[in-house]
């Protein structure tokens, strides 16, 4: 687990606009309560965590819905990247609110998970952009600590 702490950052310093993507791609917010959940399921099923023996992590849609909608969650924390022309979902990342305790102090934290980019787009270095974008959205809620 890696904890990022941006206490020195102030809300006024956080960009209001999403980070730029290549011209043929666009950001989207995934509505977990619609058929978009099936798109996330397929993206994760076909592209998320693969070991050397080609064993993939497969999570049923019902489990994903439960994971992506804990109490206090925000729709804008289910972030996708789509191809503009086809609307194909080729990237996804999620953030979920949580609490943590450091030296007896309870903190509002966020867990960032399920960062996934379609295999054929990985050479375009989209994962760091996904992480920066979810970080920006977390900071806009006034939460400066998250863990991956």
TIFI-455740 format. One line per 3 residues: number of its first residue (from 1); their letters; for each residue z negated, x negated, y of N, C-alpha, C, O. Coordinates in steps of 0.1 Angstrom, whole numbers, always signed. Each point is the difference from the previous one (the first is absolute). Layout:
% residues N
NUM = A = Z:X:Y:Z:X:Y:Z:X:Y:Z:X:Y  ...
//
This chain:
% residues 148
1 = XXX = +0:-8:-12:+0:+8:+12:+0:-9:+12:-7:-10:+1  +15:+14:+9:+1:-7:+13:-4:+9:+11:+6:+11:+1  -16:-14:+7:-4:+8:+11:+6:-6:+13:-2:-12:+3
4 = XXX = +9:+21:+5:+5:-4:+13:-9:+6:+10:-3:+12:+0  -1:-20:+10:-9:+5:+11:+6:-3:+13:+3:-12:+3  +0:+22:+5:+7:-2:+13:-9:+4:+11:+4:+7:+9
7 = XXX = -17:-10:-10:-10:+5:+10:+4:-4:+14:-2:+8:+10  +8:-19:-8:+3:-5:+13:+12:+8:+6:+2:-1:+12  +5:+9:-20:+11:+7:+5:-5:+13:+7:-9:+6:-5
10 = XXX = +15:-2:+16:-4:+12:+7:+11:+10:-2:+12:-3:-2  -15:+16:+3:+9:+11:-2:+12:-1:+9:+12:+3:-4  -14:-8:+17:+11:-1:+9:+10:-11:-4:+12:+1:+5
13 = XXX = -16:-10:-14:+9:-11:-4:+9:+4:-12:+9:-8:-4  -12:+19:-2:+8:+4:-12:+13:+7:+4:+0:+9:+8  +11:-14:-13:+13:+6:+3:+0:+15:-4:-5:+4:-10
16 = XXX = +10:+4:+19:+1:+15:-3:+13:+3:-8:+0:+10:-8  +10:-18:+8:+12:+2:-7:+0:-7:-13:-6:-11:-1  +12:+16:-10:+1:-7:-13:+7:-13:+2:+8:-2:+9
19 = XXX = -11:-7:-19:+7:-13:+0:+15:+3:-3:+3:+9:-8  +6:-18:+13:+14:+2:-2:+4:-3:-15:-6:-9:-6  +15:+17:+1:+6:-2:-13:+14:-4:+2:+6:+2:+11
22 = XXX = +1:-8:-22:+14:-2:+1:+7:+13:+4:-5:+11:-3  +16:-12:+9:+7:+12:+6:+4:+11:-10:+0:+12:+4  +2:-15:-17:+3:+10:-9:-12:+7:-7:+2:+8:-9
25 = XXX = -14:-12:+13:-12:+6:-5:-8:+7:+10:+2:-2:+12  -11:+11:-16:-9:+8:+9:-13:+2:-6:-1:+1:-13  -9:+1:+21:-14:+3:-4:+0:+15:-3:+7:+8:+6
28 = XXX = -16:-4:-15:-3:+14:-3:-15:+1:-4:-6:-9:-5  +1:+21:+8:-13:+4:-5:+2:+9:-12:+7:+9:+0  -14:-13:-11:+2:+7:-12:-10:+12:-1:-12:-2:+1
31 = XXX = +17:+14:-3:-9:+12:-1:-2:+1:-15:+8:+5:-8  -20:-8:+4:-4:-1:-14:+0:+14:-6:+0:+2:-12  -1:+9:+20:+0:+14:-5:+14:+6:-1:+1:+12:-2
34 = XXX = +9:-20:+2:+14:+4:-2:+6:-8:-11:-6:-8:-7  +19:+11:+5:+8:-7:-10:+1:-15:+3:+4:-8:-9  -8:+4:+21:+0:-15:+3:-10:-7:-9:+2:-12:-2
37 = XXX = -12:+18:-3:-9:-6:-10:+8:-5:-12:-3:-10:-6  +13:+18:+2:+8:-4:-12:+8:-12:+3:+3:-8:-8  +2:+7:+21:+7:-12:+4:-9:-13:-1:+5:-10:-4
40 = XXX = -17:+12:+9:-9:-11:-1:-3:-4:-14:-1:-12:-4  -1:+22:-5:-2:-2:-14:+11:-8:-6:-3:-10:-7  +15:+14:+9:+12:-8:-5:+1:-14:+5:+2:-9:-8
43 = XXX = -5:+7:+21:+1:-13:+6:-11:-9:-7:+3:-11:-4  -15:+16:+3:-11:-8:-6:+3:-2:-15:-2:-11:-5  +6:+21:-2:+3:-1:-14:+10:-11:-3:-1:-7:-10
46 = XXX = +11:+6:+18:+11:-9:-2:-1:-14:+6:+7:-9:-3  -17:+8:+12:+0:-12:+8:-14:-6:+2:-1:-11:+6  -10:+18:-9:-13:-5:+3:-6:-8:-12:+1:+4:-11
49 = XXX = -7:-15:+14:-7:-9:-9:+6:-1:-14:+0:+9:-7  +6:-21:+5:+6:-2:-13:-5:-14:-4:+1:-10:+7  -6:+9:-20:-5:-13:-4:+12:-7:-8:+11:+5:-1
52 = XXX = -14:-17:-4:+11:-8:-6:+5:+7:-13:+11:-3:-4  -19:+11:-2:+5:+8:-12:+7:+13:+4:+3:+8:-9  +0:-7:+22:+6:+12:+5:-7:+13:-3:+5:+11:-3
55 = XXX = -18:-11:+4:-9:+11:-1:-2:+6:+14:-5:-8:+9  +9:+20:-6:-1:+6:+13:-13:+9:+1:-4:+6:-10  -1:-6:+22:-11:+9:+3:+6:+14:+3:+8:+1:+9
58 = XXX = -12:+9:-17:+6:+13:+3:-12:+10:+2:-9:+1:-8  +10:+5:+20:-10:+10:+4:+6:+14:+1:+10:+1:+7  -16:+9:-14:+5:+13:+1:-1:+6:+14:-9:-4:+8
61 = XXX = +19:+12:-4:-1:+6:+14:-13:+6:+4:-4:-1:+11  -3:+8:-21:-12:+6:+3:-11:-10:+4:-8:+2:+10  +8:-14:-16:-9:-11:+3:+3:-5:+14:-9:-3:+8
64 = XXX = +22:+1:-5:+4:-6:+12:-4:+10:+12:-5:-5:+10  +7:+18:-12:-4:+9:+10:-15:-1:+3:-5:+1:+11  -3:-2:-22:-15:-1:+1:-3:-13:+8:-9:+0:+9
67 = XXX = +15:-11:-13:-2:-13:+7:+4:+0:+14:-7:-6:+9  +18:+12:-5:+5:+0:+13:-6:+10:+10:+3:-1:+12  -12:+10:-17:-5:+10:+9:-16:+1:-2:-5:+11:-2
70 = XXX = -2:-22:+4:-14:+1:+0:-5:+6:+12:+7:+2:+10  -20:+3:-10:-5:+5:+13:+1:-10:+11:-3:-12:-1  +8:+18:+13:+1:-9:+12:+14:-7:+0:+2:-8:+9
73 = XXX = +7:+11:-18:+13:-7:+0:+9:+5:+11:-2:+11:+5  +12:-19:-2:+9:+4:+11:+14:+0:-6:+4:-9:-8  +4:+19:+11:+14:+0:-5:+8:-12:+4:+8:-5:-7
76 = XXX = -11:+0:+20:+8:-12:+4:-4:-13:-6:+6:-10:+3  -15:+11:-13:-4:-12:-8:+7:+0:-13:-3:-9:-8  +12:+18:+6:+10:-1:-12:+13:-3:+6:+8:+9:+4
79 = XXX = -5:-22:-3:+12:-5:+7:+11:-4:-9:-2:-7:-10  +14:+12:+13:+12:-4:-7:+10:-6:+8:+0:+1:+12  +10:-7:-19:+12:-6:+6:+11:+7:-7:+1:+0:-13
82 = XXX = +9:+6:+20:+12:+6:-5:+12:-7:+5:+1:-5:+11  +10:+6:-20:+13:-4:+5:+5:+12:+8:+0:+11:-4  +4:-14:+17:+5:+10:+9:+11:+9:-6:-1:+12:+1
85 = XXX = +11:-19:-6:+12:+8:-5:-3:+9:-12:+4:+12:+0  -11:-17:-10:-3:+8:-12:-13:+7:+0:-2:+9:-9  -7:-13:+17:-14:+5:+1:-8:-4:-13:-11:+5:-3
88 = XXX = +16:-15:-4:-7:-5:-12:-13:-7:+4:+0:-8:+9  -10:+11:-16:-13:-6:+2:+0:-14:-7:+1:-1:-12  -2:-10:+20:+1:-13:-6:-13:-9:+3:-1:-11:-5
91 = XXX = -9:+17:+12:-12:-7:+2:-11:+10:+3:+2:+11:+4  -15:-15:-8:-11:+8:+2:-13:-8:+1:-1:-11:-6  -9:+16:+14:-13:-6:+1:-9:+11:+3:+3:+9:+8
94 = XXX = -16:-10:-13:-10:+10:+3:-13:-6:+5:-3:-12:-3  -4:+19:+11:-13:-4:+5:-10:+12:-2:+4:+11:+3  -16:-14:-8:-10:+10:-2:-13:-4:+6:-4:-11:-1
97 = XXX = -3:+21:+8:-12:-3:+6:-11:-3:-10:+0:+6:-11  -10:-15:+14:-11:-2:-8:-11:-5:+8:+1:-2:+13  -13:-1:-19:-11:-6:+7:-4:-12:-7:+2:-2:-12
100 = XXX = -7:-8:+19:-5:-12:-5:-13:-5:+7:-2:+4:+11  -5:-12:-18:-12:-5:+6:+0:-16:+1:+2:-6:-11  -4:+1:+22:-1:-14:+2:-13:-4:+7:-2:+5:+11
103 = XXX = -6:-13:-17:-13:-3:+5:-8:+12:+5:-7:+0:+10  +7:+10:-18:-7:+13:+3:+6:+9:+10:-5:+10:+3  +16:-14:+2:+7:+9:+10:+12:+7:-7:+8:-6:-6
106 = XXX = -8:+19:+7:+10:+8:-6:+12:+1:+10:-1:+3:+12  +13:-6:-18:+12:-1:+8:+10:+10:-5:+1:+3:-12  +7:+3:+21:+12:+7:-3:+10:-10:-4:+4:-8:+8
109 = XXX = +1:+9:-20:+11:-9:-5:+11:+8:-5:+0:+12:-1  +11:-19:-2:+12:+7:-6:+5:-9:-11:+1:-12:+1  +2:+18:-12:+6:-7:-11:+15:+2:+0:+6:+11:+1
112 = XXX = +1:-22:+0:+15:+0:+0:+5:-3:-15:-5:-9:-6  +13:+18:+2:+5:-1:-14:+14:+5:-2:+6:+5:+9  -1:-7:-21:+13:+5:-5:+11:-5:+9:+10:+7:+2
115 = XXX = -11:-20:+3:+12:-5:+7:+11:-3:-10:-2:-7:-10  +13:+13:+13:+11:-1:-10:+14:+1:+8:+2:+8:+9  +7:-17:-13:+13:+0:+5:+10:-1:-12:-3:-7:-10
118 = XXX = +13:+16:+10:+10:+0:-10:+5:-14:-3:+3:-8:+9  -1:+5:-22:+4:-13:-4:+12:-5:+7:+1:-12:+4  +9:+20:-2:+13:-4:+6:-1:-3:+15:+9:-5:+6
121 = XXX = -21:+9:+0:-2:-3:+14:-10:-11:+3:-3:-3:+12  -2:-3:-22:-11:-9:+2:+4:-13:+7:-8:-6:+7  +21:+2:-8:+5:-11:+7:+0:+2:+15:+2:-10:+8
124 = XXX = -4:+22:-3:+0:+3:+14:-13:-2:+7:-2:+3:+12  -8:-7:-20:-14:-3:+5:-6:+12:+7:-5:-2:+11  +5:+13:-17:-5:+12:+6:-16:+2:-2:-6:+7:+7
127 = XXX = +1:-14:-17:-14:+2:-3:-9:-4:+11:-9:+7:+4  +11:-19:+3:-8:-4:+11:+1:+11:+12:-10:+2:+7  +22:+3:-6:+1:+10:+11:-7:+13:-4:-7:+6:+9
130 = XXX = +7:-2:-21:-8:+12:-5:-15:-3:+3:-7:+9:+5  +2:-20:-8:-14:-3:+2:-3:+0:+15:-11:+5:+4  +19:-11:+4:-2:+0:+15:+0:+14:+5:-8:+3:+9
133 = XXX = +17:+5:-14:+0:+14:+5:-12:+8:-4:-5:+8:+8  +1:-9:-20:-12:+7:-4:-12:-5:+7:-9:+8:+4  +8:-21:-1:-11:-6:+8:+0:+6:+14:-10:+4:+5
136 = XXX = +22:-3:+1:+1:+6:+13:-5:+15:+0:-7:+4:+9  +11:+3:-19:-4:+14:+0:-16:+2:-3:-6:+9:+6  +1:-18:-13:-15:+0:-2:-7:-3:+13:-9:+6:+3
139 = XXX = +14:-16:+4:-6:-4:+12:+1:+11:+11:-9:+1:+8  +20:+7:-8:+1:+11:+9:-11:+10:-2:-3:+8:+9  -3:-7:-21:-11:+9:-2:-13:-6:+4:-11:+6:-2
142 = XXX = +11:-18:+7:-12:-7:+5:-8:-7:-11:-11:-5:+2  +18:+3:-14:-7:-7:-11:+7:-14:+0:+12:-1:-2  -21:-9:+3:+5:-14:+1:-2:-8:-13:+4:-11:-1
145 = XXX = -10:+17:-9:-2:-7:-13:+7:+7:-11:+0:+13:-1  +7:-20:-7:+6:+6:-12:+1:-11:-11:-2:-12:+2  +4:+17:-14:+1:-9:-11:+11:+3:-9:+4:+12:-2
148 = X = +2:-22:-5:+11:+1:-8:-4:-3:-15:+9:+1:-9
//
